[in-house]
Amino acid sequence: MQPVPQARTRFENSAPILKVAAIAASLRYYVEVLGFRNAPWGTVDFTCVNRDAAAIYLCRGGQGQAGTWVWIGVEDGHVLRFGSEPRGDKPFDSWTG
């Protein structure tokens, strides 16, 4: 007897949570430089920025982890990467991300 195929759950989107040191400074960058919009419900500890179909949560505190990598594809083929300067106390190859 053949197994009955199961319906697959449809993935609607993905929204990473990035840990930030300061919500206000991060919002200025995402909104003023990159053109994202801030969620109207955001707080000083947690918010979401979005642009078109891309959303990124910004969290000050317990959620997210420093060193997270995010890939966001755009229709014209450019790939945007966000990063920070290497840390002397934590070599790149020791990150398990």
N, CA, C and O atoms as a GROMACS GRO file, in nm:
protein
  388
    1MET      N    1   0.084  -0.117   0.000
    1MET     CA    2   0.000   0.000   0.000
    1MET      C    3   0.089   0.124   0.000
    1MET      O    4   0.182   0.134   0.080
    2GLN      N    5   0.060   0.218  -0.089
    2GLN     CA    6   0.136   0.344  -0.100
    2GLN      C    7   0.095   0.439   0.012
    2GLN      O    8  -0.023   0.448   0.046
    3PRO      N    9   0.194   0.511   0.070
    3PRO     CA   10   0.157   0.610   0.172
    3PRO      C   11   0.076   0.723   0.109
    3PRO      O   12   0.098   0.760  -0.006
    4VAL      N   13  -0.015   0.776   0.185
    4VAL     CA   14  -0.096   0.889   0.138
    4VAL      C   15  -0.012   1.016   0.150
    4VAL      O   16   0.039   1.046   0.257
    5PRO      N   17   0.003   1.090   0.039
    5PRO     CA   18   0.082   1.214   0.047
    5PRO      C   19   0.018   1.314   0.143
    5PRO      O   20  -0.104   1.336   0.141
    6GLN      N   21   0.100   1.373   0.225
    6GLN     CA   22   0.054   1.474   0.320
    6GLN      C   23   0.064   1.612   0.257
    6GLN      O   24   0.158   1.640   0.183
    7ALA      N   25  -0.032   1.698   0.286
    7ALA     CA   26  -0.025   1.836   0.239
    7ALA      C   27   0.093   1.904   0.309
    7ALA      O   28   0.114   1.886   0.429
    8ARG      N   29   0.167   1.979   0.232
    8ARG     CA   30   0.282   2.049   0.289
    8ARG      C   31   0.239   2.186   0.338
    8ARG      O   32   0.158   2.253   0.275
    9THR      N   33   0.294   2.226   0.450
    9THR     CA   34   0.268   2.359   0.503
    9THR      C   35   0.331   2.462   0.412
    9THR      O   36   0.448   2.450   0.375
   10ARG      N   37   0.255   2.563   0.375
   10ARG     CA   38   0.305   2.669   0.287
   10ARG      C   39   0.379   2.773   0.370
   10ARG      O   40   0.325   2.823   0.469
   11PHE      N   41   0.500   2.805   0.332
   11PHE     CA   42   0.576   2.911   0.397
   11PHE      C   43   0.534   3.044   0.334
   11PHE      O   44   0.548   3.062   0.214
   12GLU      N   45   0.484   3.135   0.415
   12GLU     CA   46   0.439   3.264   0.364
   12GLU      C   47   0.552   3.365   0.357
   12GLU      O   48   0.560   3.441   0.260
   13ASN      N   49   0.638   3.369   0.456
   13ASN     CA   50   0.750   3.463   0.456
   13ASN      C   51   0.846   3.425   0.567
   13ASN      O   52   0.823   3.330   0.642
   14SER      N   53   0.951   3.500   0.576
   14SER     CA   54   1.050   3.480   0.681
   14SER      C   55   1.087   3.618   0.735
   14SER      O   56   1.110   3.710   0.658
   15ALA      N   57   1.094   3.632   0.865
   15ALA     CA   58   1.128   3.760   0.926
   15ALA      C   59   1.228   3.736   1.038
   15ALA      O   60   1.189   3.698   1.149
   16PRO      N   61   1.356   3.756   1.012
   16PRO     CA   62   1.457   3.733   1.115
   16PRO      C   63   1.445   3.833   1.229
   16PRO      O   64   1.392   3.942   1.212
   17ILE      N   65   1.496   3.794   1.344
   17ILE     CA   66   1.504   3.882   1.461
   17ILE      C   67   1.651   3.914   1.482
   17ILE      O   68   1.732   3.825   1.506
   18LEU      N   69   1.684   4.042   1.473
   18LEU     CA   70   1.822   4.086   1.491
   18LEU      C   71   1.836   4.158   1.625
   18LEU      O   72   1.757   4.246   1.658
   19LYS      N   73   1.937   4.119   1.700
   19LYS     CA   74   1.966   4.185   1.827
   19LYS      C   75   2.041   4.315   1.797
   19LYS      O   76   2.140   4.314   1.725
   20VAL      N   77   1.993   4.425   1.854
   20VAL     CA   78   2.058   4.555   1.834
   20VAL      C   79   2.086   4.619   1.969
   20VAL      O   80   2.019   4.590   2.068
   21ALA      N   81   2.186   4.705   1.972
   21ALA     CA   82   2.222   4.772   2.097
   21ALA      C   83   2.127   4.888   2.127
   21ALA      O   84   2.098   4.916   2.244
   22ALA      N   85   2.080   4.956   2.023
   22ALA     CA   86   1.993   5.072   2.042
   22ALA      C   87   1.886   5.074   1.932
   22ALA      O   88   1.917   5.086   1.814
   23ILE      N   89   1.761   5.063   1.973
   23ILE     CA   90   1.651   5.063   1.877
   23ILE      C   91   1.648   5.194   1.798
   23ILE      O   92   1.634   5.191   1.676
   24ALA      N   93   1.659   5.308   1.866
   24ALA     CA   94   1.648   5.437   1.798
   24ALA      C   95   1.754   5.454   1.689
   24ALA      O   96   1.722   5.496   1.578
   25ALA      N   97   1.877   5.422   1.719
   25ALA     CA   98   1.985   5.434   1.619
   25ALA      C   99   1.963   5.336   1.504
   25ALA      O  100   1.985   5.372   1.388
   26SER      N  101   1.921   5.214   1.536
   26SER     CA  102   1.896   5.115   1.431
   26SER      C  103   1.782   5.159   1.341
   26SER      O  104   1.789   5.146   1.219
   27LEU      N  105   1.676   5.212   1.401
   27LEU     CA  106   1.562   5.261   1.322
   27LEU      C  107   1.603   5.373   1.228
   27LEU      O  108   1.560   5.375   1.112
   28ARG      N  109   1.685   5.465   1.275
   28ARG     CA  110   1.731   5.574   1.187
   28ARG      C  111   1.799   5.516   1.064
   28ARG      O  112   1.775   5.563   0.953
   29TYR      N  113   1.882   5.414   1.081
   29TYR     CA  114   1.953   5.354   0.969
   29TYR      C  115   1.857   5.282   0.874
   29TYR      O  116   1.859   5.306   0.753
   30TYR      N  117   1.773   5.195   0.927
   30TYR     CA  118   1.682   5.119   0.842
   30TYR      C  119   1.580   5.208   0.772
   30TYR      O  120   1.548   5.184   0.655
   31VAL      N  121   1.529   5.309   0.841
   31VAL     CA  122   1.426   5.396   0.783
   31VAL      C  123   1.486   5.504   0.694
   31VAL      O  124   1.445   5.518   0.579
   32GLU      N  125   1.584   5.579   0.744
   32GLU     CA  126   1.638   5.693   0.670
   32GLU      C  127   1.736   5.654   0.561
   32GLU      O  128   1.740   5.718   0.456
   33VAL      N  129   1.814   5.552   0.583
   33VAL     CA  130   1.916   5.513   0.484
   33VAL      C  131   1.863   5.406   0.389
   33VAL      O  132   1.880   5.418   0.267
   34LEU      N  133   1.800   5.301   0.443
   34LEU     CA  134   1.758   5.188   0.361
   34LEU      C  135   1.613   5.195   0.313
   34LEU      O  136   1.573   5.114   0.230
   35GLY      N  137   1.535   5.290   0.363
   35GLY     CA  138   1.399   5.308   0.314
   35GLY      C  139   1.294   5.214   0.371
   35GLY      O  140   1.187   5.200   0.311
   36PHE      N  141   1.321   5.150   0.484
   36PHE     CA  142   1.221   5.065   0.548
   36PHE      C  143   1.119   5.151   0.621
   36PHE      O  144   1.143   5.270   0.644
   37ARG      N  145   1.006   5.093   0.659
   37ARG     CA  146   0.904   5.158   0.742
   37ARG      C  147   0.902   5.090   0.878
   37ARG      O  148   0.915   4.968   0.888
   38ASN      N  149   0.887   5.170   0.983
   38ASN     CA  150   0.878   5.116   1.118
   38ASN      C  151   0.735   5.076   1.148
   38ASN      O  152   0.641   5.144   1.106
   39ALA      N  153   0.717   4.968   1.220
   39ALA     CA  154   0.583   4.924   1.262
   39ALA      C  155   0.524   5.025   1.360
   39ALA      O  156   0.596   5.077   1.445
   40PRO      N  157   0.395   5.054   1.348
   40PRO     CA  158   0.334   5.151   1.440
   40PRO      C  159   0.328   5.103   1.584
   40PRO      O  160   0.307   5.184   1.675
   41TRP      N  161   0.345   4.975   1.608
   41TRP     CA  162   0.336   4.920   1.743
   41TRP      C  163   0.472   4.907   1.812
   41TRP      O  164   0.477   4.858   1.924
   42GLY      N  165   0.580   4.949   1.748
   42GLY     CA  166   0.714   4.930   1.804
   42GLY      C  167   0.734   4.995   1.939
   42GLY      O  168   0.669   5.094   1.972
   43THR      N  169   0.826   4.938   2.016
   43THR     CA  170   0.861   4.993   2.148
   43THR      C  171   1.011   5.021   2.151
   43THR      O  172   1.080   5.002   2.051
   44VAL      N  173   1.062   5.066   2.265
   44VAL     CA  174   1.205   5.092   2.278
   44VAL      C  175   1.286   4.964   2.287
   44VAL      O  176   1.408   4.967   2.281
   45ASP      N  177   1.217   4.849   2.302
   45ASP     CA  178   1.286   4.721   2.314
   45ASP      C  179   1.263   4.627   2.197
   45ASP      O  180   1.342   4.535   2.175
   46PHE      N  181   1.156   4.648   2.120
   46PHE     CA  182   1.123   4.554   2.013
   46PHE      C  183   1.039   4.624   1.907
   46PHE      O  184   0.943   4.694   1.939
   47THR      N  185   1.076   4.605   1.781
   47THR     CA  186   0.999   4.663   1.672
   47THR      C  187   1.021   4.580   1.547
   47THR      O  188   1.098   4.484   1.547
   48CYS      N  189   0.954   4.619   1.442
   48CYS     CA  190   0.969   4.552   1.313
   48CYS      C  191   0.978   4.658   1.206
   48CYS      O  192   0.900   4.753   1.206
   49VAL      N  193   1.072   4.642   1.114
   49VAL     CA  194   1.079   4.731   0.999
   49VAL      C  195   1.046   4.647   0.876
   49VAL      O  196   1.077   4.528   0.870
   50ASN      N  197   0.982   4.710   0.778
   50ASN     CA  198   0.949   4.635   0.657
   50ASN      C  199   0.962   4.724   0.535
   50ASN      O  200   0.951   4.846   0.541
   51ARG      N  201   0.984   4.657   0.425
   51ARG     CA  202   0.993   4.722   0.296
   51ARG      C  203   0.950   4.619   0.193
   51ARG      O  204   1.009   4.511   0.184
   52ASP      N  205   0.848   4.650   0.117
   52ASP     CA  206   0.789   4.556   0.023
   52ASP      C  207   0.752   4.428   0.099
   52ASP      O  208   0.676   4.436   0.196
   53ALA      N  209   0.801   4.313   0.060
   53ALA     CA  210   0.765   4.188   0.127
   53ALA      C  211   0.869   4.145   0.231
   53ALA      O  212   0.857   4.037   0.289
   54ALA      N  213   0.970   4.228   0.256
   54ALA     CA  214   1.075   4.193   0.353
   54ALA      C  215   1.046   4.258   0.488
   54ALA      O  216   1.010   4.376   0.495
   55ALA      N  217   1.061   4.180   0.594
   55ALA     CA  218   1.043   4.233   0.729
   55ALA      C  219   1.159   4.184   0.815
   55ALA      O  220   1.205   4.071   0.802
   56ILE      N  221   1.205   4.272   0.903
   56ILE     CA  222   1.312   4.238   0.996
   56ILE      C  223   1.271   4.290   1.133
   56ILE      O  224   1.241   4.408   1.150
   57TYR      N  225   1.270   4.201   1.231
   57TYR     CA  226   1.245   4.242   1.368
   57TYR      C  227   1.375   4.289   1.429
   57TYR      O  228   1.481   4.232   1.404
   58LEU      N  229   1.366   4.395   1.509
   58LEU     CA  230   1.482   4.448   1.580
   58LEU      C  231   1.451   4.436   1.729
   58LEU      O  232   1.346   4.480   1.776
   59CYS      N  233   1.544   4.378   1.803
   59CYS     CA  234   1.521   4.352   1.945
   59CYS      C  235   1.640   4.397   2.028
   59CYS      O  236   1.755   4.366   1.996
   60ARG      N  237   1.611   4.469   2.133
   60ARG     CA  238   1.713   4.506   2.230
   60ARG      C  239   1.688   4.419   2.352
   60ARG      O  240   1.591   4.438   2.424
   61GLY      N  241   1.776   4.324   2.373
   61GLY     CA  242   1.757   4.238   2.489
   61GLY      C  243   1.763   4.091   2.455
   61GLY      O  244   1.853   4.046   2.384
   62GLY      N  245   1.666   4.015   2.506
   62GLY     CA  246   1.672   3.870   2.508
   62GLY      C  247   1.660   3.795   2.377
   62GLY      O  248   1.710   3.683   2.368
   63GLN      N  249   1.597   3.851   2.276
   63GLN     CA  250   1.581   3.776   2.151
   63GLN      C  251   1.692   3.813   2.053
   63GLN      O  252   1.756   3.918   2.066
   64GLY      N  253   1.713   3.728   1.957
   64GLY     CA  254   1.817   3.753   1.859
   64GLY      C  255   1.954   3.724   1.918
   64GLY      O  256   1.968   3.702   2.038
   65GLN      N  257   2.054   3.723   1.832
   65GLN     CA  258   2.189   3.692   1.876
   65GLN      C  259   2.287   3.772   1.790
   65GLN      O  260   2.269   3.784   1.669
   66ALA      N  261   2.388   3.825   1.852
   66ALA     CA  262   2.490   3.898   1.778
   66ALA      C  263   2.555   3.806   1.676
   66ALA      O  264   2.576   3.688   1.703
   67GLY      N  265   2.587   3.859   1.560
   67GLY     CA  266   2.654   3.781   1.457
   67GLY      C  267   2.561   3.711   1.361
   67GLY      O  268   2.606   3.628   1.282
   68THR      N  269   2.432   3.741   1.365
   68THR     CA  270   2.335   3.678   1.275
   68THR      C  271   2.357   3.727   1.132
   68THR      O  272   2.384   3.845   1.110
   69TRP      N  273   2.346   3.636   1.036
   69TRP     CA  274   2.356   3.671   0.894
   69TRP      C  275   2.217   3.662   0.835
   69TRP      O  276   2.141   3.571   0.866
   70VAL      N  277   2.184   3.757   0.748
   70VAL     CA  278   2.053   3.759   0.682
   70VAL      C  279   2.074   3.785   0.534
   70VAL      O  280   2.152   3.873   0.497
   71TRP      N  281   2.005   3.710   0.451
   71TRP     CA  282   2.008   3.734   0.306
   71TRP      C  283   1.869   3.779   0.265
   71TRP      O  284   1.770   3.714   0.297
   72ILE      N  285   1.863   3.892   0.193
   72ILE     CA  286   1.736   3.942   0.141
   72ILE      C  287   1.755   3.960  -0.008
   72ILE      O  288   1.835   4.044  -0.051
   73GLY      N  289   1.682   3.885  -0.087
   73GLY     CA  290   1.691   3.896  -0.232
   73GLY      C  291   1.604   4.010  -0.284
   73GLY      O  292   1.495   4.034  -0.233
   74VAL      N  293   1.652   4.077  -0.385
   74VAL     CA  294   1.574   4.184  -0.448
   74VAL      C  295   1.563   4.154  -0.597
   74VAL      O  296   1.647   4.084  -0.654
   75GLU      N  297   1.459   4.209  -0.660
   75GLU     CA  298   1.426   4.170  -0.797
   75GLU      C  299   1.532   4.205  -0.901
   75GLU      O  300   1.538   4.138  -1.004
   76ASP      N  301   1.614   4.306  -0.879
   76ASP     CA  302   1.712   4.342  -0.982
   76ASP      C  303   1.845   4.269  -0.967
   76ASP      O  304   1.940   4.300  -1.038
   77GLY      N  305   1.853   4.171  -0.876
   77GLY     CA  306   1.971   4.088  -0.866
   77GLY      C  307   2.073   4.130  -0.765
   77GLY      O  308   2.167   4.055  -0.739
   78HIS      N  309   2.059   4.252  -0.703
   78HIS     CA  310   2.153   4.295  -0.600
   78HIS      C  311   2.128   4.216  -0.473
   78HIS      O  312   2.014   4.181  -0.443
   79VAL      N  313   2.232   4.189  -0.400
   79VAL     CA  314   2.220   4.122  -0.271
   79VAL      C  315   2.275   4.218  -0.167
   79VAL      O  316   2.388   4.266  -0.180
   80LEU      N  317   2.197   4.245  -0.064
   80LEU     CA  318   2.239   4.334   0.045
   80LEU      C  319   2.286   4.249   0.161
   80LEU      O  320   2.218   4.155   0.202
   81ARG      N  321   2.400   4.281   0.214
   81ARG     CA  322   2.450   4.211   0.332
   81ARG      C  323   2.476   4.314   0.440
   81ARG      O  324   2.535   4.419   0.414
   82PHE      N  325   2.432   4.285   0.559
   82PHE     CA  326   2.457   4.372   0.672
   82PHE      C  327   2.562   4.304   0.758
   82PHE      O  328   2.561   4.183   0.776
   83GLY      N  329   2.653   4.383   0.809
   83GLY     CA  330   2.757   4.323   0.890
   83GLY      C  331   2.818   4.425   0.983
   83GLY      O  332   2.773   4.540   0.992
   84SER      N  333   2.920   4.383   1.051
   84SER     CA  334   2.992   4.472   1.141
   84SER      C  335   3.140   4.443   1.126
   84SER      O  336   3.181   4.345   1.065
   85GLU      N  337   3.218   4.530   1.183
   85GLU     CA  338   3.362   4.511   1.179
   85GLU      C  339   3.399   4.388   1.261
   85GLU      O  340   3.333   4.358   1.360
   86PRO      N  341   3.503   4.316   1.220
   86PRO     CA  342   3.546   4.199   1.299
   86PRO      C  343   3.584   4.239   1.440
   86PRO      O  344   3.635   4.349   1.464
   87ARG      N  345   3.560   4.150   1.531
   87ARG     CA  346   3.596   4.174   1.671
   87ARG      C  347   3.727   4.103   1.702
   87ARG      O  348   3.744   3.986   1.668
   88GLY      N  349   3.817   4.174   1.764
   88GLY     CA  350   3.946   4.116   1.799
   88GLY      C  351   3.936   4.003   1.899
   88GLY      O  352   4.019   3.912   1.899
   89ASP      N  353   3.834   4.008   1.986
   89ASP     CA  354   3.820   3.905   2.089
   89ASP      C  355   3.742   3.783   2.039
   89ASP      O  356   3.725   3.687   2.114
   90LYS      N  357   3.694   3.786   1.913
   90LYS     CA  358   3.616   3.674   1.862
   90LYS      C  359   3.647   3.658   1.713
   90LYS      O  360   3.583   3.722   1.630
   91PRO      N  361   3.744   3.574   1.679
   91PRO     CA  362   3.779   3.555   1.538
   91PRO      C  363   3.660   3.503   1.458
   91PRO      O  364   3.576   3.431   1.510
   92PHE      N  365   3.654   3.542   1.331
   92PHE     CA  366   3.544   3.504   1.243
   92PHE      C  367   3.520   3.355   1.239
   92PHE      O  368   3.406   3.311   1.247
   93ASP      N  369   3.625   3.275   1.228
   93ASP     CA  370   3.606   3.132   1.212
   93ASP      C  371   3.556   3.063   1.340
   93ASP      O  372   3.524   2.944   1.338
   94SER      N  373   3.551   3.136   1.452
   94SER     CA  374   3.497   3.074   1.573
   94SER      C  375   3.347   3.094   1.586
   94SER      O  376   3.285   3.037   1.676
   95TRP      N  377   3.288   3.175   1.498
   95TRP     CA  378   3.144   3.198   1.503
   95TRP      C  379   3.072   3.077   1.449
   95TRP      O  380   3.108   3.025   1.343
   96THR      N  381   2.973   3.033   1.520
   96THR     CA  382   2.894   2.922   1.472
   96THR      C  383   2.762   2.968   1.416
   96THR      O  384   2.686   2.887   1.361
   97GLY      N  385   2.733   3.098   1.428
   97GLY     CA  386   2.619   3.163   1.370
   97GLY      C  387   2.491   3.100   1.389
   97GLY      O  388   2.390   3.151   1.342
   0.00000   0.00000   0.00000
